[in-house]
């Protein structure tokens, strides 16, 4: 089967369109995955900061409680 010059140009154009659509979808997926990964990292950092603050508050309360227990035992 021999294609005419016009048919060859149409096949090349169609192939280029398909290739550009494929590359476009790949880039869109990559950007989406990158955005989701950044959100997860930001959320993880926020959660870690919250846990550290909570631990600090609990440790402080524990120290106060231990001090009160020692004072009560002395009295």
C-alpha positions as CSV (number, residue, x, y, z in Angstrom):
1,X,0.0,0.0,0.0
2,X,1.6,3.2,-1.1
3,X,0.4,6.5,0.4
4,X,0.2,9.7,-1.6
5,X,2.2,12.7,-0.4
6,X,-1.0,14.3,1.1
7,X,-1.9,11.1,3.0
8,X,1.6,10.9,4.4
9,X,1.4,14.5,5.6
10,X,-2.0,13.7,7.3
11,X,-0.6,10.6,9.0
12,X,2.4,12.6,10.3
13,X,0.1,15.4,11.6
14,X,-2.2,12.8,13.2
15,X,0.8,11.1,14.8
16,X,2.1,14.4,16.1
17,X,-1.3,15.3,17.6
18,X,-1.5,12.0,19.3
19,X,2.1,12.4,20.6
20,X,1.4,15.9,21.9
21,X,-1.8,14.7,23.6
22,X,0.2,11.9,25.3
23,X,2.9,14.3,26.5
24,X,0.3,16.7,27.7
25,X,-1.4,14.1,29.8
26,X,1.9,12.9,31.2
27,X,2.8,16.5,32.3
28,X,-0.7,17.0,33.8
29,X,-0.4,13.8,35.8
30,X,3.2,14.7,36.9
31,X,2.0,18.2,38.1
32,X,-0.9,16.7,39.9
33,X,1.2,14.1,41.7
34,X,3.8,16.7,42.6
35,X,1.1,19.0,44.1
36,X,-0.4,16.1,46.1
37,X,3.1,15.1,47.4
38,X,3.8,18.7,48.5
39,X,0.4,18.8,50.3
40,X,1.2,15.6,52.1
41,X,4.6,16.8,53.1
42,X,3.2,20.1,54.4
43,X,0.5,18.2,56.3
44,X,3.1,15.9,57.8
45,X,5.2,18.8,59.0
46,X,2.2,20.5,60.5
47,X,1.2,17.3,62.3
48,X,4.8,16.9,63.6
49,X,4.9,20.4,64.9
50,X,1.5,19.9,66.6
51,X,2.7,16.7,68.2
52,X,5.9,18.3,69.4
53,X,3.9,21.2,71.0
54,X,1.5,18.7,72.6
55,X,4.4,16.7,74.0
56,X,6.0,19.9,75.4
57,X,2.7,20.8,77.1
58,X,2.2,17.3,78.5
59,X,5.8,17.3,79.8
60,X,5.3,20.6,81.5
61,X,2.0,19.5,83.1
62,X,3.7,16.2,84.2
63,X,6.5,18.2,85.9
64,X,4.0,20.4,87.7
65,X,2.1,17.3,88.8
66,X,5.2,15.6,90.1
67,X,6.2,18.7,92.0
68,X,2.8,18.9,93.5
69,X,2.9,15.3,94.5
70,X,6.3,15.8,96.2
71,X,5.0,18.8,98.1
72,X,2.0,16.9,99.2
73,X,4.1,14.0,100.4
74,X,6.4,16.4,102.4
75,X,3.4,18.0,104.1
